[in-house]
Amino acid sequence: MKMKNVLVLLIAIHAVITAVSQDAAQWRGPKRDGHYPSAGLLKEWPTAGPPLLWTCKGIGKGYSSAVSDGKSVYVTGMKDSSDYLTAMDMKGQVLWQVSFGPSWNGSFPETRCTPTVTGSNVFVLSGRGTISSIRAGDGRTNWSFDAAKKFSGVYGEWGVCESLLITGGLVICTPAGPRTSMVALDMNTGETVWESRTLHDTGAYVSPLLVTRGGREIIVTLMANNLAGFDASNGKVLWRYDYAALDPEESLKVWPGAPKTNTITPLYHDGRLFITGGYDHPGAMFSLSENGDTIGLLWTTSTLDCHHGGVVLRDRYIYGSNWLDNSRGNWCCLDWITGKTMYEEKWQTKGSVIEADGMLYLFEEKGGNTGLLLPDPAKFDLRGSFKIAGGTGPCWAHPTIRDGVLYIRRGEVVMAYDVRMKK
């Protein structure tokens, strides 16, 4: 085969692999930014909320999201001391359940990992660090091993919370610790493709993000101390920034001794990267150089210290909730360019936020109240709310949307709501 034809073939294969990774049903949507590509959705909700389509119980306890690939719905849950993956049909009937590793049994022992569904396989990571590839059709295991043990992983007092990233045929995992910080595995075999050098940092609770800058694919994550970027092709550490050591004289409200609970997947757009953490740690905006090999601090904010509900960029504004204490938080809007606070509004308490079809979906963490918000930097413009119908415990699982259906998980229950406009 001529070299030109080989090059064309390789480009085509890469395009297919990239398309598959972008179409994955995974943590916080196809691009991990909280945006879901559904259209024709309601712009206001009736007083009682959107219709409940179905409820599925018995999935096991957990804080992870339910995701759909359009053919099935997948969710993880803890039963006894094991993490289980459950597959449901589109009417909420259980197709199969399979154990994939030991659960976290320390503080707040419930499942953390949201499944990543790519093609015919589902990839999951247990609360103790066992990584598995499972067949979507029947729940059979393709491969599985203790990644925390193999890579000498070190994680915090709330266990392993990472939802796996798939890119370019690789499964990305962040063991952290003395041996390595990030690893890439062959998605078909589980064999190690590369290991990064160690940053001598421990794991936090962040699921990594893939960004492209200057033609280079970069995997971005936030560990206990460091914001770091890794070359997706070989694991080279391109840059790091000590987020824990931001100068407190820069108008930062840093609570001395605050827990290192970094949980928020960084938010990227047009050469800028925003990170945030709870407990009065600052939110911070960085610029990436044109080739992606350096970053620089642009601004910080003491308004939006998001605990674990995620943030969304809509137009030029960031939306999310902040941390006042472990039971309270307000809903905020910031200017993406300047960091200016546009509003800080009380509604229920803090929680998670996602976006679809130009509207924001809020899910507060205490009572299960769900809100539909028009994204307007001038005001907190709620267009309807309701309280979910089932489940118990903290409402920490982020909602997801697929084909006009809103999936909400609380405890051992998944609920599906129809949020489509009626024709």
N, C-alpha and C positions, 0 to 999 in steps of 0.2 A: 504493500500500500504506500502511495506517495506521501511524503511528509506533510504536504498541504492538506491532503484528505485526513490524515491522522489528527492534525490540529483542529480541523473542522469537527471531527468526531468527538474529540476531547471537550471542545467548547460546548457542543450539543449535550454531552453527558453532564457536564457541570451545570448547564442551564436546567436540565431535568431535575438534578439533585437539589439545586437551589429552589426550584419551584415546589418540589415536594416538601422541603423544610418550611417554606413560607405558608404552605397550605395546612401545616400540621395543626391538629386540635391540641392546644397546650395552654400553659399558664398565661393568663391575661391576654389571650387572643393570638392571632397569626403572627403578629410582630412583637408580642409581649409588652405592648404599650397601653393596654386597656381598651383598645378600639376593636369593635366587632363589625364585620362587613355585612350586616343585615340592612335591608331597606323596607320601606312601606310600613313603618312602625307607628304606633300611636303617639300623638303629640300631647295628649292629655289622657289621664286615666279616669274611669268612672269612680264614683265615691267608694265602692266596694273593692276597687282595684281590678286588674285584668283577670279574665277567667282562669281558674285552675284547671289544667288539663289532666294531670295525674300526680300521684304521690307514690314513691317507692321507699319502703322501710327495710330495715335489716341489713344495711350496707356496712355496718360497723361505725364506731365513733371516729370523728375526724374533723379537721379544720381545712381540708383540701377542697378544691373546686371540682364540680362535675363538668366534664367537657364532652362535646359531641362532634363526630366526624360526618354527621348527616345520615349515617346508617345505624349507629348505636350510640349509647351514652355510657361514659366510663367514669368511675369514681373510686377512690381508695378509702378504706376504713379499717379501724383496729378492732379485732376480736380476740379476747383473751390477751395473749402476748405477741400476736402476729399481725402484720399488716396484710390486708386483702385487697385485691383488685376485683371490682364488680363490673360486669358488662350488662347493660339493659337494652331492650329494643326501644323503638321510638314511642312506645306506649307505656314505658316504665316497667315492663315485665323483665325479671332477671333472667338473663341468658346463661351466665356462668359466674362463679366466684372462685378465686384462686389465691392462696397465700404466696407472698413474694419476699418475706423476710421478717426479722424480729422488729417489733415496734419499739419506739422510744418509751421507756418505762420510768423516766424521771419526772421532772416537773411538767405538768400538763401533758399527760401521756395519751395522745391521740394522733392519728395519721396527719402528716404534713404535706407530702408530695402530691401535686396535681399530675395526673398521667399526661404523657406526651404521646400522641397517636400520629404515626406517620406511615402511610401506606397500609400494610397488613399487620403492623406490629405496634405494641404499646410498650413504652419504656417508663420504668418506675424506680424509685430509690426509697428504701425503707428508712424508718426513723433511727435505725442503728447502722445504716450505711451499706446495706446489701442492694446491689444494682441488678436489674433484671430486664430482659427483653421477652415479651409475652405475645403469643399469637392472638391477634384481635378476634379471629373467627371462633376459636374454641378454648382459649385460655391456657393452652399448652406453653410451657416455658422453652424458649429458644436457647437462652444462656443466662447464667446468673452466678454472681460471686460476691464475696464480702469486700467491697471496694475500700471501706474504711481501714480494714486490716491490711489489705494488699498494699495500699499507698500510705500507710501510717497516718491516717487522717486524724485531725484533732478538731473537735467541735465543742460548742458551748453547752450551757446548762439546760438548753431546750432541745437538744438533739440535732438531727440532720433534717433540714426543712427544704432542701433544694428540689426544684422541679427541673428535670433534665432538659438541656438544650440539644437539638439535633441540627447539624449543619454540614453540608458537603459529605454526607455519608458517615459522619462522626457523631458520637454521643459525647457531650461535654459534661464533665463532672468536676466539682471543686472540693477535693478532700482537705486541702490546706494542711498545715503541719510542717514537720522538719524535713520531709523528703521532697515534697512538691506542693505547689499551690493549686494547679489545675491540670487535668489530664484529658486526653481525647482517646476514645475507644472506637474500633471498627463496629459500626452498628449491626453488621451481620454476624460477627463472631464474638464480639466483646474483647478482642485482643487489643493491647495498648498500641496506639499509633504514635503518640508523643506524650511526654511529661514536661511541664514547665519547670524551671528552677523554683525553689522555694523562696517565698518572701518572708519566711519566718513569722507568719501570722496564723491565727486560728480561724476556723470557719465561722461565719455569721449565719444568717438565715435568708440569704438573698439568692434568687434564681438569676443566672447570668443572661445577658442581652447581647445579640449580634448586631453590630453596626458596620456600615461601609463608609470609609473616608479615604479619598484620594485613590480609589481603586483597590484599597486594601480592606479585607474583612477582619474586624477586630471583635474579640469577645471581651465584654466589659462586666466586671462584677465588683462587689463591695464586700470585703471580709470584715473581721472584727475591727481592724484599724485602717486598712488600706483600700482605697479605690484604685483599681488596676485594670490595665488593658493588655490583652494577649493577642499575638498574631494567630489567627485561626488556622493558618496553614502549617505551623510548626511549634506553637506554644511559646514562642519568644515573648518575654515580658517587654512591652514597648514603653510603658510608663507606669508609675505608681504615685499616689498622693496620700499622705498620711492624714486621713479625714479626722482621726481622733485628736490630732494636734493643731487644728485650726486655731489661730491666735484669738484668745478671748477678748482682746482689746478691740477687735473689729466689730464692736456692737453685737457680740454673740452672747446668747443666754445659755451657757454651758453649765449644767448642773454637775459639780464635782462628784465623781464617783458614780455617775449615772450608769446603768447597765449598758453593755455594748450589745444592743439588740437590733443592729442593722438588719432590716427585713425587706426593704423596698427595692425592687428592680429599678436600676437607673433609667431615666427618661432621656431619649436622644432625638434631636431634630436639627438638621442643617448645620452640623458642625458644633453644636452645643450639647452639653451633657449635664442633667440636673440630678442631684442626689439629695436624699432627706432621711432623717431618722428621728425617732421619738425622744422623750425625756429631755426636752429643751435643747437637744443638740441642733445645730444650725442646718438649714437647707443650704445647698451650695450649687452655683452654676459655674461650669467650666467651658472653656473653648478648646477644641481640638485643632491642632495644626492641619494644614491642607493635606499632608500625607499621613496624618494620623499618628505620628510617632512622638508627639509631646502634647501636654495639656497645660492650661493656665487658668487660675481662678479669676472669675469675672465679678461675681457678687455673692453675698450670703443673705440669708433671711432668718429672722427669729420668729416669724409668723407661722410658717408651715414646717413643723417638725412632725411628720407623719409617723404614726406608731407602727401600724402594719396593714393599712387599708389601701395602699397604692395611690398613685396620682395619675392624672390624665392631662394631656395637652390638647386644647381645642382652640383653633385659630392661633392667637398669640398669647393665650392665657393658660395657666396651670390651675387645675382644680383638685382639691383633696381635703382631708380633715386633719386637724392638728391634735397635739397631746396637751391637755391641761393637767390631768392626772390619769391614773389607770382606769377611771370610770367616766371621764369627761373629755370632750374635745369639741371644737367648733369647725364649721365648714368654711373653707378659704378659697380665695381666688387671687393669684399673683400674675403680674405682667412677666411674660417669658423673657423679654429683652432686658428689662431694668430691675426686676425683682420687687417692684412696688406692690404693696398690698392693695388690692382693689376692694375686697371686703373680707370680713371675718364674721360669720353668722352662726348663731345657735340654732340647731335643729336636732332634737332628740339627743344623740351623743355621737362620738366619732365612729367611723366605719370605713367601708370600702366604696370605691367608685369605679365605674366603667362607662364606656361611650358606645352608642350605636345610632346610626341614622340621625345625627345631629342633636341627640339628647343624652343627658347624663343619668345614670342609674345609681342611686345611693342605697346602701344597705348598712343600717346602723347596727352596732355589735351587741347591744344589750337586749332589746325587745323584739328584734326581727322586723322593725319597721323599714319599709322599702319605699324610696321616693323617686319620682321622675322630675328632673330638673332641666329647665332650659338654660344652656350655658350663656350667661350674660354677665360681663364683668361689672356692670353697673349695679346689679342686685341679685340676691338669692331668690330666683323665680321658680318656685315649686309648682309643678303642673299635675300633682296628684300623689297620693301615698296610700299604702295599705300595710297591714301587719300579716306576715306569712302565717300559713295555716297549720304548720306542724313543726316537730322537732323541739329539742331542748338544749340548753347550754349556750355558750358564747356563739355569736353569729360572726365567726371569723373567716368563714369560707367566702371568697370573692364570687359574686354572681358571674355567669357567662351567658352568652346569647348565640343561638344558631338558628338560621332560617325562621326568624320571627318568634322563637320560643326562648323565654327567660328561664334559666335553670338556677335554682337557689338551693343550697345545701345547709342544713342545720343539724348537727349531731348525727344521728343515724338515719336521717330522712333526706331525700332529694325530692324537690317539688318543681314541676314544669308549668309555667304560665304563658298563655297566649297573649303576646303584646303586639300582634299585627292589626293593622287597620282592616276593617271589614269592607269587602267589595260590594 
